[in-house]
Amino acid sequence: MEIVETKDYEEMSILAAEKVIDRVLKQPQITLGLPTGHTPVGLYKRLVEDHRKNETPYQDVITFNLDEYTDLSPDHPNSYHYYMNHHFFQHIDIQEKHAHLPDGTARNLDLECERYEELILKHGGVDLQILGIGQNGHIGFNEPGTPLNSRTHVVKLSESTRKANSRYFHSLQDVPYHAITMGLATIMNSKEILLLASGAHKSATMFRFFHEAVTPDFPATILKHHPNVTVIADRPALKEANVTRGM
Ligand SMILES: O=P(O)(O)OC[C@H]1O[C@](O)(CO)[C@@H](O)[C@@H]1O
């Protein structure tokens, strides 16, 4: 695992964007796995700026988002469909049919999970999966206790995650109770993984990530079994980590 420490959030976003742009230029038909949340907002901003300036092409890029809430329509301002359009898709030349998110409004959610998982496989899997990390160690919406061999599935969100995400909603009651997420095995199937973390509120999380053995109690620890992971995290997030950094 390669660990890159940056001065701050800005630098984390710049380095992450450089990596993504490099991969897209080398492989114009790349399949990207994309996260939401606060952490990647700066990355998307840099990618959009780069696209405007350098016309990095996304016409042939395929994307699969990690997760989506159930019961929020795609045009709901808190849905991840909306987030992705707002922060990224509407500003680049990606084809709509290439940008995939789980359909949290599907009538049969289990079938939707199967469809999504099969679609990822049909595209040959994710080449570069970008991840944020929840304070309880979740990746995607794989909460503590999620089986390590899980595929795309419906999850009941933990109260801590609902509370953390309520900052984007009018109130805690408005936060959905369920979501569809790629599973841990789905994520582990990606060829390369880029994990981003920023802020002092993630420092205990990053300590656990680096020092705990692989366990479903802290789902991100599974990444230790992946052969090609880069962590880009800022100094506040790594202040307790006590690990060797290097590019
Ligand atoms: O980037 P943030 O906002 O700290 O969120 C961390 C993680 O939590 C989620 O937003 C889900 O709660 C993930 O999508 C994200 O990776």
The ligand as a Gaussian input file, in Angstrom:
#p B3LYP/6-31G(d) Opt

LIG

0 1
 O      -16.404000      12.171000       2.576000
 P      -17.252000      12.190000       3.785000
 O      -18.369000      13.177000       3.685000
 O      -16.458000      12.334000       5.041000
 O      -17.950000      10.784000       3.846000
 C      -17.246000       9.620000       4.005000
 C      -18.035000       8.471000       3.454000
 O      -19.364000       8.568000       3.875000
 C      -20.248000       8.520000       2.782000
 O      -20.590000       9.819000       2.409000
 C      -21.461000       7.731000       3.104000
 O      -21.886000       8.063000       4.360000
 C      -19.443000       7.851000       1.712000
 O      -20.008000       8.031000       0.473000
 C      -18.108000       8.450000       1.958000
 O      -17.111000       7.693000       1.402000

